Amino acid sequence: MKRPRSSRGGRLSRSAEFERVYRQGRSTANRQLVLYTFPNPAVERPRVGLSVSRKVGGAVQRNKVKRLLREAFARHEPELSPGHDVVVVARPDALELAEREGLGGVDAALSELLARAGMAGDGDGSPADRGGAGSGAGERAA
């Protein structure tokens, strides 16, 4: 179901790449996350960069949030428009969401932003559409 990823192919890794997305891209936000998107026709699939600051928590908490964000993005990748660079910035409330609802909650928050940013290729990308975990997470206020 999930496509195998190359070690660096699907990720933004250089600070210049992050800066370009921050400065020239469009942003969409909710209480837990900020999503920056920038079209990049040079790439065949969306590339993602994650930014989780110390405001979110210690190293263990930040790594937990990053793992969940990577997994949530991987779930959405097949339905996303190709040729975009995406940066996801976790706000401090992302840790609370991750601890309270786990992958389902993080997936729902990311799905909401991807839909609002117009990145979803088919459907609205909600967890209920995929029959996955967290189908009740979309019922809470954002």
N, CA, C and O atoms as a GROMACS GRO file, in nm:
protein
  568
    1MET      N    1   0.083  -0.119   0.000
    1MET     CA    2   0.000   0.000   0.000
    1MET      C    3   0.087   0.125   0.000
    1MET      O    4   0.065   0.216  -0.080
    2LYS      N    5   0.184   0.131   0.088
    2LYS     CA    6   0.271   0.246   0.096
    2LYS      C    7   0.390   0.227   0.003
    2LYS      O    8   0.452   0.121   0.000
    3ARG      N    9   0.422   0.331  -0.074
    3ARG     CA   10   0.536   0.324  -0.163
    3ARG      C   11   0.665   0.329  -0.085
    3ARG      O   12   0.674   0.401   0.014
    4PRO      N   13   0.766   0.252  -0.128
    4PRO     CA   14   0.895   0.261  -0.060
    4PRO      C   15   0.957   0.397  -0.088
    4PRO      O   16   0.949   0.449  -0.199
    5ARG      N   17   1.019   0.452   0.013
    5ARG     CA   18   1.081   0.584   0.000
    5ARG      C   19   1.231   0.569  -0.008
    5ARG      O   20   1.291   0.485   0.059
    6SER      N   21   1.291   0.652  -0.091
    6SER     CA   22   1.437   0.659  -0.088
    6SER      C   23   1.476   0.742   0.034
    6SER      O   24   1.393   0.814   0.089
    7SER      N   25   1.599   0.731   0.075
    7SER     CA   26   1.639   0.793   0.201
    7SER      C   27   1.621   0.945   0.200
    7SER      O   28   1.582   1.002   0.302
    8ARG      N   29   1.649   1.012   0.088
    8ARG     CA   30   1.638   1.157   0.084
    8ARG      C   31   1.546   1.208  -0.025
    8ARG      O   32   1.513   1.327  -0.026
    9GLY      N   33   1.503   1.123  -0.118
    9GLY     CA   34   1.428   1.168  -0.234
    9GLY      C   35   1.300   1.242  -0.203
    9GLY      O   36   1.267   1.336  -0.275
   10GLY      N   37   1.228   1.204  -0.099
   10GLY     CA   38   1.101   1.267  -0.069
   10GLY      C   39   1.107   1.372   0.038
   10GLY      O   40   1.004   1.413   0.090
   11ARG      N   41   1.228   1.418   0.072
   11ARG     CA   42   1.240   1.514   0.181
   11ARG      C   43   1.318   1.638   0.140
   11ARG      O   44   1.407   1.632   0.056
   12LEU      N   45   1.282   1.749   0.201
   12LEU     CA   46   1.362   1.870   0.190
   12LEU      C   47   1.472   1.860   0.294
   12LEU      O   48   1.445   1.826   0.410
   13SER      N   49   1.594   1.888   0.256
   13SER     CA   50   1.702   1.871   0.353
   13SER      C   51   1.791   1.994   0.369
   13SER      O   52   1.856   2.009   0.472
   14ARG      N   53   1.794   2.081   0.272
   14ARG     CA   54   1.883   2.197   0.278
   14ARG      C   55   1.806   2.319   0.327
   14ARG      O   56   1.688   2.336   0.297
   15SER      N   57   1.875   2.404   0.403
   15SER     CA   58   1.808   2.522   0.456
   15SER      C   59   1.763   2.615   0.344
   15SER      O   60   1.662   2.684   0.360
   16ALA      N   61   1.833   2.618   0.232
   16ALA     CA   62   1.791   2.703   0.119
   16ALA      C   63   1.656   2.655   0.064
   16ALA      O   64   1.574   2.737   0.021
   17GLU      N   65   1.633   2.524   0.064
   17GLU     CA   66   1.504   2.472   0.017
   17GLU      C   67   1.391   2.514   0.110
   17GLU      O   68   1.284   2.552   0.065
   18PHE      N   69   1.417   2.506   0.241
   18PHE     CA   70   1.318   2.550   0.340
   18PHE      C   71   1.289   2.699   0.322
   18PHE      O   72   1.173   2.740   0.320
   19GLU      N   73   1.395   2.779   0.308
   19GLU     CA   74   1.379   2.924   0.294
   19GLU      C   75   1.295   2.960   0.173
   19GLU      O   76   1.210   3.048   0.181
   20ARG      N   77   1.318   2.892   0.060
   20ARG     CA   78   1.242   2.920  -0.062
   20ARG      C   79   1.093   2.894  -0.037
   20ARG      O   80   1.008   2.973  -0.078
   21VAL      N   81   1.063   2.782   0.029
   21VAL     CA   82   0.923   2.749   0.056
   21VAL      C   83   0.861   2.850   0.152
   21VAL      O   84   0.747   2.893   0.133
   22TYR      N   85   0.936   2.890   0.257
   22TYR     CA   86   0.885   2.988   0.352
   22TYR      C   87   0.859   3.122   0.285
   22TYR      O   88   0.753   3.182   0.304
   23ARG      N   89   0.955   3.169   0.207
   23ARG     CA   90   0.946   3.304   0.150
   23ARG      C   91   0.853   3.315   0.030
   23ARG      O   92   0.778   3.412   0.019
   24GLN      N   93   0.855   3.216  -0.058
   24GLN     CA   94   0.779   3.227  -0.182
   24GLN      C   95   0.652   3.143  -0.184
   24GLN      O   96   0.568   3.160  -0.271
   25GLY      N   97   0.638   3.053  -0.087
   25GLY     CA   98   0.523   2.964  -0.085
   25GLY      C   99   0.402   3.026  -0.018
   25GLY      O  100   0.406   3.139   0.031
   26ARG      N  101   0.294   2.950  -0.018
   26ARG     CA  102   0.170   2.991   0.046
   26ARG      C  103   0.155   2.914   0.176
   26ARG      O  104   0.197   2.799   0.186
   27SER      N  105   0.094   2.978   0.275
   27SER     CA  106   0.078   2.911   0.404
   27SER      C  107  -0.070   2.895   0.439
   27SER      O  108  -0.155   2.975   0.401
   28THR      N  109  -0.095   2.787   0.512
   28THR     CA  110  -0.226   2.756   0.566
   28THR      C  111  -0.201   2.704   0.707
   28THR      O  112  -0.104   2.631   0.729
   29ALA      N  113  -0.286   2.739   0.801
   29ALA     CA  114  -0.259   2.700   0.939
   29ALA      C  115  -0.386   2.659   1.011
   29ALA      O  116  -0.497   2.700   0.976
   30ASN      N  117  -0.366   2.576   1.112
   30ASN     CA  118  -0.471   2.548   1.210
   30ASN      C  119  -0.404   2.557   1.347
   30ASN      O  120  -0.292   2.608   1.358
   31ARG      N  121  -0.469   2.511   1.447
   31ARG     CA  122  -0.419   2.527   1.583
   31ARG      C  123  -0.291   2.448   1.608
   31ARG      O  124  -0.208   2.489   1.690
   32GLN      N  125  -0.273   2.334   1.540
   32GLN     CA  126  -0.161   2.246   1.567
   32GLN      C  127  -0.046   2.260   1.466
   32GLN      O  128   0.070   2.239   1.502
   33LEU      N  129  -0.078   2.294   1.341
   33LEU     CA  130   0.023   2.290   1.235
   33LEU      C  131   0.014   2.412   1.145
   33LEU      O  132  -0.090   2.476   1.134
   34VAL      N  133   0.127   2.443   1.079
   34VAL     CA  134   0.131   2.541   0.971
   34VAL      C  135   0.186   2.467   0.851
   34VAL      O  136   0.288   2.398   0.861
   35LEU      N  137   0.119   2.481   0.737
   35LEU     CA  138   0.159   2.413   0.614
   35LEU      C  139   0.200   2.518   0.512
   35LEU      O  140   0.120   2.605   0.477
   36TYR      N  141   0.323   2.508   0.463
   36TYR     CA  142   0.372   2.594   0.356
   36TYR      C  143   0.386   2.509   0.231
   36TYR      O  144   0.440   2.399   0.237
   37THR      N  145   0.338   2.559   0.117
   37THR     CA  146   0.350   2.485  -0.009
   37THR      C  147   0.408   2.576  -0.115
   37THR      O  148   0.381   2.696  -0.119
   38PHE      N  149   0.491   2.516  -0.203
   38PHE     CA  150   0.552   2.590  -0.312
   38PHE      C  151   0.565   2.497  -0.432
   38PHE      O  152   0.622   2.389  -0.418
   39PRO      N  153   0.513   2.536  -0.549
   39PRO     CA  154   0.523   2.449  -0.666
   39PRO      C  155   0.669   2.432  -0.710
   39PRO      O  156   0.745   2.529  -0.714
   40ASN      N  157   0.706   2.310  -0.741
   40ASN     CA  158   0.841   2.280  -0.787
   40ASN      C  159   0.830   2.176  -0.898
   40ASN      O  160   0.830   2.056  -0.871
   41PRO      N  161   0.822   2.222  -1.023
   41PRO     CA  162   0.803   2.127  -1.134
   41PRO      C  163   0.922   2.034  -1.155
   41PRO      O  164   0.911   1.937  -1.230
   42ALA      N  165   1.034   2.060  -1.091
   42ALA     CA  166   1.152   1.976  -1.108
   42ALA      C  167   1.141   1.843  -1.034
   42ALA      O  168   1.220   1.752  -1.058
   43VAL      N  169   1.044   1.831  -0.944
   43VAL     CA  170   1.028   1.706  -0.869
   43VAL      C  171   0.902   1.634  -0.915
   43VAL      O  172   0.802   1.699  -0.946
   44GLU      N  173   0.906   1.502  -0.920
   44GLU     CA  174   0.793   1.425  -0.970
   44GLU      C  175   0.691   1.391  -0.862
   44GLU      O  176   0.577   1.357  -0.894
   45ARG      N  177   0.729   1.400  -0.736
   45ARG     CA  178   0.635   1.374  -0.627
   45ARG      C  179   0.658   1.479  -0.518
   45ARG      O  180   0.764   1.541  -0.514
   46PRO      N  181   0.561   1.500  -0.432
   46PRO     CA  182   0.578   1.602  -0.328
   46PRO      C  183   0.695   1.570  -0.236
   46PRO      O  184   0.715   1.455  -0.196
   47ARG      N  185   0.771   1.672  -0.202
   47ARG     CA  186   0.879   1.656  -0.104
   47ARG      C  187   0.834   1.728   0.023
   47ARG      O  188   0.770   1.832   0.017
   48VAL      N  189   0.868   1.672   0.138
   48VAL     CA  190   0.825   1.729   0.265
   48VAL      C  191   0.945   1.765   0.350
   48VAL      O  192   1.047   1.696   0.350
   49GLY      N  193   0.931   1.874   0.424
   49GLY     CA  194   1.028   1.915   0.525
   49GLY      C  195   0.952   1.939   0.654
   49GLY      O  196   0.841   1.993   0.652
   50LEU      N  197   1.010   1.899   0.765
   50LEU     CA  198   0.943   1.914   0.895
   50LEU      C  199   1.021   2.009   0.982
   50LEU      O  200   1.144   2.008   0.982
   51SER      N  201   0.950   2.092   1.056
   51SER     CA  202   1.012   2.184   1.150
   51SER      C  203   0.937   2.171   1.283
   51SER      O  204   0.820   2.207   1.294
   52VAL      N  205   1.008   2.119   1.382
   52VAL     CA  206   0.949   2.101   1.514
   52VAL      C  207   1.045   2.164   1.614
   52VAL      O  208   1.151   2.109   1.642
   53SER      N  209   1.008   2.280   1.668
   53SER     CA  210   1.099   2.354   1.755
   53SER      C  211   1.094   2.304   1.899
   53SER      O  212   1.012   2.220   1.935
   54ARG      N  213   1.183   2.356   1.979
   54ARG     CA  214   1.189   2.318   2.121
   54ARG      C  215   1.067   2.365   2.199
   54ARG      O  216   1.041   2.318   2.310
   55LYS      N  217   0.992   2.457   2.142
   55LYS     CA  218   0.868   2.500   2.208
   55LYS      C  219   0.769   2.385   2.218
   55LYS      O  220   0.683   2.383   2.306
   56VAL      N  221   0.782   2.287   2.128
   56VAL     CA  222   0.693   2.171   2.129
   56VAL      C  223   0.725   2.081   2.248
   56VAL      O  224   0.634   2.024   2.308
   57GLY      N  225   0.852   2.067   2.281
   57GLY     CA  226   0.891   1.982   2.392
   57GLY      C  227   1.037   1.939   2.380
   57GLY      O  228   1.112   1.992   2.299
   58GLY      N  229   1.074   1.843   2.463
   58GLY     CA  230   1.210   1.790   2.460
   58GLY      C  231   1.232   1.702   2.338
   58GLY      O  232   1.142   1.685   2.256
   59ALA      N  233   1.350   1.647   2.326
   59ALA     CA  234   1.387   1.569   2.208
   59ALA      C  235   1.292   1.451   2.186
   59ALA      O  236   1.254   1.422   2.073
   60VAL      N  237   1.256   1.383   2.292
   60VAL     CA  238   1.168   1.266   2.280
   60VAL      C  239   1.032   1.307   2.225
   60VAL      O  240   0.978   1.242   2.136
   61GLN      N  241   0.976   1.416   2.277
   61GLN     CA  242   0.846   1.463   2.231
   61GLN      C  243   0.854   1.514   2.088
   61GLN      O  244   0.764   1.487   2.008
   62ARG      N  245   0.961   1.588   2.054
   62ARG     CA  246   0.975   1.639   1.917
   62ARG      C  247   0.987   1.525   1.817
   62ARG      O  248   0.927   1.529   1.710
   63ASN      N  249   1.064   1.424   1.852
   63ASN     CA  250   1.080   1.309   1.762
   63ASN      C  251   0.949   1.234   1.744
   63ASN      O  252   0.920   1.184   1.636
   64LYS      N  253   0.870   1.225   1.850
   64LYS     CA  254   0.739   1.160   1.839
   64LYS      C  255   0.651   1.235   1.740
   64LYS      O  256   0.588   1.174   1.654
   65VAL      N  257   0.647   1.367   1.753
   65VAL     CA  258   0.566   1.449   1.662
   65VAL      C  259   0.617   1.434   1.519
   65VAL      O  260   0.537   1.422   1.426
   66LYS      N  261   0.748   1.434   1.500
   66LYS     CA  262   0.804   1.418   1.364
   66LYS      C  263   0.770   1.282   1.305
   66LYS      O  264   0.736   1.273   1.187
   67ARG      N  265   0.779   1.177   1.384
   67ARG     CA  266   0.743   1.044   1.334
   67ARG      C  267   0.598   1.039   1.288
   67ARG      O  268   0.567   0.987   1.181
   68LEU      N  269   0.510   1.095   1.370
   68LEU     CA  270   0.368   1.095   1.336
   68LEU      C  271   0.340   1.180   1.212
   68LEU      O  272   0.258   1.143   1.127
   69LEU      N  273   0.407   1.295   1.201
   69LEU     CA  274   0.388   1.380   1.083
   69LEU      C  275   0.438   1.311   0.956
   69LEU      O  276   0.373   1.319   0.852
   70ARG      N  277   0.553   1.243   0.964
   70ARG     CA  278   0.604   1.170   0.848
   70ARG      C  279   0.508   1.061   0.804
   70ARG      O  280   0.482   1.044   0.685
   71GLU      N  281   0.455   0.988   0.901
   71GLU     CA  282   0.361   0.880   0.870
   71GLU      C  283   0.231   0.936   0.810
   71GLU      O  284   0.178   0.880   0.714
   72ALA      N  285   0.181   1.045   0.867
   72ALA     CA  286   0.058   1.106   0.815
   72ALA      C  287   0.080   1.157   0.673
   72ALA      O  288  -0.007   1.141   0.588
   73PHE      N  289   0.196   1.218   0.647
   73PHE     CA  290   0.224   1.267   0.513
   73PHE      C  291   0.236   1.150   0.415
   73PHE      O  292   0.189   1.160   0.302
   74ALA      N  293   0.298   1.041   0.457
   74ALA     CA  294   0.312   0.924   0.371
   74ALA      C  295   0.176   0.867   0.334
   74ALA      O  296   0.157   0.817   0.223
   75ARG      N  297   0.080   0.873   0.427
   75ARG     CA  298  -0.056   0.825   0.399
   75ARG      C  299  -0.122   0.909   0.290
   75ARG      O  300  -0.198   0.857   0.208
   76HIS      N  301  -0.093   1.038   0.288
   76HIS     CA  302  -0.157   1.129   0.194
   76HIS      C  303  -0.081   1.141   0.062
   76HIS      O  304  -0.138   1.187  -0.037
   77GLU      N  305   0.043   1.101   0.059
   77GLU     CA  306   0.127   1.125  -0.059
   77GLU      C  307   0.067   1.074  -0.190
   77GLU      O  308   0.076   1.146  -0.290
   78PRO      N  309   0.007   0.955  -0.197
   78PRO     CA  310  -0.048   0.908  -0.325
   78PRO      C  311  -0.158   0.996  -0.382
   78PRO      O  312  -0.177   0.999  -0.504
   79GLU      N  313  -0.230   1.068  -0.298
   79GLU     CA  314  -0.340   1.150  -0.347
   79GLU      C  315  -0.302   1.296  -0.366
   79GLU      O  316  -0.387   1.375  -0.408
   80LEU      N  317  -0.177   1.334  -0.338
   80LEU     CA  318  -0.135   1.473  -0.348
   80LEU      C  319  -0.094   1.509  -0.490
   80LEU      O  320  -0.050   1.424  -0.568
   81SER      N  321  -0.109   1.636  -0.522
   81SER     CA  322  -0.064   1.686  -0.652
   81SER      C  323   0.088   1.676  -0.658
   81SER      O  324   0.156   1.718  -0.565
   82PRO      N  325   0.142   1.622  -0.768
   82PRO     CA  326   0.287   1.610  -0.779
   82PRO      C  327   0.352   1.746  -0.804
   82PRO      O  328   0.286   1.842  -0.841
   83GLY      N  329   0.482   1.752  -0.783
   83GLY     CA  330   0.557   1.873  -0.815
   83GLY      C  331   0.541   1.986  -0.715
   83GLY      O  332   0.529   2.102  -0.755
   84HIS      N  333   0.540   1.954  -0.587
   84HIS     CA  334   0.532   2.056  -0.483
   84HIS      C  335   0.635   2.027  -0.375
   84HIS      O  336   0.667   1.912  -0.346
   85ASP      N  337   0.685   2.135  -0.315
   85ASP     CA  338   0.762   2.124  -0.192
   85ASP      C  339   0.671   2.169  -0.079
   85ASP      O  340   0.602   2.270  -0.091
   86VAL      N  341   0.672   2.094   0.030
   86VAL     CA  342   0.583   2.120   0.142
   86VAL      C  343   0.666   2.126   0.270
   86VAL      O  344   0.751   2.039   0.293
   87VAL      N  345   0.643   2.228   0.352
   87VAL     CA  346   0.705   2.234   0.484
   87VAL      C  347   0.593   2.235   0.587
   87VAL      O  348   0.500   2.315   0.578
   88VAL      N  349   0.602   2.144   0.684
   88VAL     CA  350   0.504   2.137   0.792
   88VAL      C  351   0.573   2.182   0.920
   88VAL      O  352   0.673   2.125   0.962
   89VAL      N  353   0.518   2.287   0.981
   89VAL     CA  354   0.570   2.340   1.107
   89VAL      C  355   0.475   2.300   1.218
   89VAL      O  356   0.355   2.330   1.212
   90ALA      N  357   0.527   2.231   1.318
   90ALA     CA  358   0.444   2.189   1.432
   90ALA      C  359   0.438   2.300   1.536
   90ALA      O  360   0.541   2.354   1.577
   91ARG      N  361   0.319   2.334   1.577
   91ARG     CA  362   0.299   2.429   1.686
   91ARG      C  363   0.297   2.350   1.817
   91ARG      O  364   0.281   2.228   1.815
   92PRO      N  365   0.312   2.418   1.931
   92PRO     CA  366   0.313   2.346   2.059
   92PRO      C  367   0.190   2.259   2.082
   92PRO      O  368   0.201   2.156   2.148
   93ASP      N  369   0.074   2.297   2.031
   93ASP     CA  370  -0.047   2.216   2.047
   93ASP      C  371  -0.038   2.083   1.973
   93ASP      O  372  -0.119   1.993   1.998
   94ALA      N  373   0.058   2.069   1.881
   94ALA     CA  374   0.073   1.943   1.807
   94ALA      C  375   0.111   1.829   1.901
   94ALA      O  376   0.067   1.715   1.882
   95LEU      N  377   0.192   1.857   2.003
   95LEU     CA  378   0.231   1.753   2.098
   95LEU      C  379   0.109   1.705   2.176
   95LEU      O  380   0.089   1.585   2.194
   96GLU      N  381   0.027   1.798   2.222
   96GLU     CA  382  -0.094   1.760   2.295
   96GLU      C  383  -0.185   1.673   2.207
   96GLU      O  384  -0.240   1.573   2.253
   97LEU      N  385  -0.200   1.713   2.081
   97LEU     CA  386  -0.281   1.634   1.988
   97LEU      C  387  -0.221   1.495   1.968
   97LEU      O  388  -0.295   1.396   1.966
   98ALA      N  389  -0.090   1.487   1.951
   98ALA     CA  390  -0.023   1.359   1.929
   98ALA      C  391  -0.040   1.267   2.049
   98ALA      O  392  -0.061   1.147   2.033
   99GLU      N  393  -0.031   1.322   2.169
   99GLU     CA  394  -0.044   1.240   2.288
   99GLU      C  395  -0.189   1.200   2.315
   99GLU      O  396  -0.216   1.091   2.365
  100ARG      N  397  -0.282   1.289   2.281
  100ARG     CA  398  -0.424   1.262   2.308
  100ARG      C  399  -0.485   1.169   2.204
  100ARG      O  400  -0.558   1.076   2.239
  101GLU      N  401  -0.455   1.194   2.073
  101GLU     CA  402  -0.523   1.120   1.967
  101GLU      C  403  -0.430   1.036   1.881
  101GLU      O  404  -0.476   0.958   1.798
  102GLY      N  405  -0.301   1.052   1.898
  102GLY     CA  406  -0.206   0.971   1.822
  102GLY      C  407  -0.205   1.004   1.674
  102GLY      O  408  -0.232   1.118   1.634
  103LEU      N  409  -0.175   0.904   1.594
  103LEU     CA  410  -0.164   0.922   1.449
  103LEU      C  411  -0.295   0.971   1.388
  103LEU      O  412  -0.293   1.052   1.295
  104GLY      N  413  -0.407   0.923   1.437
  104GLY     CA  414  -0.536   0.966   1.382
  104GLY      C  415  -0.558   1.115   1.394
  104GLY      O  416  -0.606   1.178   1.300
  105GLY      N  417  -0.523   1.173   1.506
  105GLY     CA  418  -0.540   1.317   1.525
  105GLY      C  419  -0.446   1.399   1.440
  105GLY      O  420  -0.487   1.499   1.380
  106VAL      N  421  -0.320   1.356   1.433
  106VAL     CA  422  -0.222   1.427   1.351
  106VAL      C  423  -0.261   1.416   1.204
  106VAL      O  424  -0.251   1.513   1.129
  107ASP      N  425  -0.306   1.298   1.164
  107ASP     CA  426  -0.349   1.275   1.026
  107ASP      C  427  -0.466   1.366   0.991
  107ASP      O  428  -0.468   1.424   0.883
  108ALA      N  429  -0.563   1.380   1.081
  108ALA     CA  430  -0.679   1.464   1.056
  108ALA      C  431  -0.638   1.612   1.044
  108ALA      O  432  -0.689   1.683   0.957
  109ALA      N  433  -0.548   1.657   1.131
  109ALA     CA  434  -0.503   1.797   1.125
  109ALA      C  435  -0.428   1.824   0.995
  109ALA      O  436  -0.449   1.929   0.932
  110LEU      N  437  -0.343   1.733   0.953
  110LEU     CA  438  -0.269   1.750   0.828
  110LEU      C  439  -0.363   1.742   0.708
  110LEU      O  440  -0.350   1.819   0.613
  111SER      N  441  -0.458   1.649   0.713
  111SER     CA  442  -0.556   1.634   0.606
  111SER      C  443  -0.635   1.762   0.585
  111SER      O  444  -0.659   1.803   0.471
  112GLU      N  445  -0.676   1.824   0.694
  112GLU     CA  446  -0.750   1.950   0.686
  112GLU      C  447  -0.668   2.056   0.613
  112GLU      O  448  -0.720   2.126   0.526
  113LEU      N  449  -0.541   2.068   0.649
  113LEU     CA  450  -0.456   2.170   0.587
  113LEU      C  451  -0.429   2.141   0.440
  113LEU      O  452  -0.430   2.231   0.357
  114LEU      N  453  -0.405   2.014   0.409
  114LEU     CA  454  -0.380   1.978   0.269
  114LEU      C  455  -0.502   2.008   0.182
  114LEU      O  456  -0.487   2.054   0.069
  115ALA      N  457  -0.621   1.983   0.234
  115ALA     CA  458  -0.743   2.011   0.160
  115ALA      C  459  -0.761   2.162   0.141
  115ALA      O  460  -0.795   2.207   0.032
  116ARG      N  461  -0.737   2.239   0.246
  116ARG     CA  462  -0.752   2.384   0.236
  116ARG      C  463  -0.648   2.445   0.143
  116ARG      O  464  -0.675   2.546   0.077
  117ALA      N  465  -0.530   2.384   0.136
  117ALA     CA  466  -0.424   2.434   0.048
  117ALA      C  467  -0.444   2.390  -0.096
  117ALA      O  468  -0.372   2.435  -0.185
  118GLY      N  469  -0.543   2.304  -0.121
  118GLY     CA  470  -0.569   2.257  -0.255
  118GLY      C  471  -0.468   2.155  -0.305
  118GLY      O  472  -0.450   2.138  -0.425
  119MET      N  473  -0.402   2.086  -0.213
  119MET     CA  474  -0.299   1.988  -0.250
  119MET      C  475  -0.358   1.852  -0.281
  119MET      O  476  -0.296   1.774  -0.354
  120ALA      N  477  -0.475   1.820  -0.227
  120ALA     CA  478  -0.532   1.687  -0.247
  120ALA      C  479  -0.579   1.673  -0.391
  120ALA      O  480  -0.650   1.759  -0.444
  121GLY      N  481  -0.537   1.564  -0.454
  121GLY     CA  482  -0.571   1.541  -0.593
  121GLY      C  483  -0.712   1.487  -0.611
  121GLY      O  484  -0.781   1.527  -0.704
  122ASP      N  485  -0.756   1.395  -0.521
  122ASP     CA  486  -0.890   1.337  -0.531
  122ASP      C  487  -0.954   1.337  -0.394
  122ASP      O  488  -0.888   1.309  -0.294
  123GLY      N  489  -1.080   1.367  -0.389
  123GLY     CA  490  -1.153   1.368  -0.262
  123GLY      C  491  -1.099   1.477  -0.171
  123GLY      O  492  -1.019   1.561  -0.213
  124ASP      N  493  -1.143   1.476  -0.046
  124ASP     CA  494  -1.094   1.576   0.048
  124ASP      C  495  -0.981   1.522   0.134
  124ASP      O  496  -0.928   1.595   0.218
  125GLY      N  497  -0.944   1.396   0.117
  125GLY     CA  498  -0.830   1.341   0.189
  125GLY      C  499  -0.855   1.310   0.334
  125GLY      O  500  -0.761   1.288   0.409
  126SER      N  501  -0.982   1.309   0.376
  126SER     CA  502  -1.010   1.285   0.516
  126SER      C  503  -0.982   1.139   0.553
  126SER      O  504  -0.990   1.051   0.467
  127PRO      N  505  -0.949   1.112   0.680
  127PRO     CA  506  -0.923   0.974   0.721
  127PRO      C  507  -1.041   0.882   0.695
  127PRO      O  508  -1.021   0.763   0.669
  128ALA      N  509  -1.163   0.934   0.702
  128ALA     CA  510  -1.280   0.849   0.679
  128ALA      C  511  -1.284   0.800   0.534
  128ALA      O  512  -1.332   0.690   0.508
  129ASP      N  513  -1.235   0.882   0.440
  129ASP     CA  514  -1.230   0.841   0.300
  129ASP      C  515  -1.140   0.721   0.280
  129ASP      O  516  -1.167   0.636   0.194
  130ARG      N  517  -1.033   0.712   0.357
  130ARG     CA  518  -0.938   0.602   0.345
  130ARG      C  519  -0.975   0.486   0.436
  130ARG      O  520  -0.910   0.381   0.431
  131GLY      N  521  -1.078   0.504   0.519
  131GLY     CA  522  -1.118   0.397   0.610
  131GLY      C  523  -1.015   0.372   0.718
  131GLY      O  524  -1.010   0.264   0.776
  132GLY      N  525  -0.932   0.472   0.744
  132GLY     CA  526  -0.820   0.452   0.837
  132GLY      C  527  -0.853   0.495   0.978
  132GLY      O  528  -0.968   0.525   1.012
  133ALA      N  529  -0.749   0.497   1.058
  133ALA     CA  530  -0.761   0.534   1.199
  133ALA      C  531  -0.800   0.680   1.211
  133ALA      O  532  -0.771   0.761   1.123
  134GLY      N  533  -0.865   0.712   1.319
  134GLY     CA  534  -0.897   0.850   1.351
  134GLY      C  535  -1.020   0.902   1.278
  134GLY      O  536  -1.033   1.023   1.260
  135SER      N  537  -1.108   0.816   1.236
  135SER     CA  538  -1.224   0.861   1.160
  135SER      C  539  -1.312   0.956   1.242
  135SER      O  540  -1.388   1.034   1.184
  136GLY      N  541  -1.305   0.952   1.373
  136GLY     CA  542  -1.383   1.042   1.456
  136GLY      C  543  -1.310   1.170   1.490
  136GLY      O  544  -1.368   1.259   1.552
  137ALA      N  545  -1.183   1.182   1.452
  137ALA     CA  546  -1.104   1.298   1.490
  137ALA      C  547  -1.151   1.424   1.422
  137ALA      O  548  -1.133   1.532   1.478
  138GLY      N  549  -1.212   1.415   1.304
  138GLY     CA  550  -1.257   1.533   1.232
  138GLY      C  551  -1.377   1.599   1.296
  138GLY      O  552  -1.417   1.707   1.253
  139GLU      N  553  -1.437   1.537   1.398
  139GLU     CA  554  -1.557   1.591   1.459
  139GLU      C  555  -1.527   1.699   1.561
  139GLU      O  556  -1.617   1.772   1.601
  140ARG      N  557  -1.403   1.710   1.604
  140ARG     CA  558  -1.372   1.811   1.705
  140ARG      C  559  -1.346   1.945   1.639
  140ARG      O  560  -1.307   1.950   1.522
  141ALA      N  561  -1.366   2.052   1.713
  141ALA     CA  562  -1.346   2.188   1.658
  141ALA      C  563  -1.198   2.211   1.637
  141ALA      O  564  -1.115   2.167   1.717
  142ALA      N  565  -1.166   2.280   1.528
  142ALA     CA  566  -1.024   2.306   1.494
  142ALA      C  567  -0.975   2.431   1.559
  142ALA      O  568  -0.859   2.467   1.542
   0.00000   0.00000   0.00000
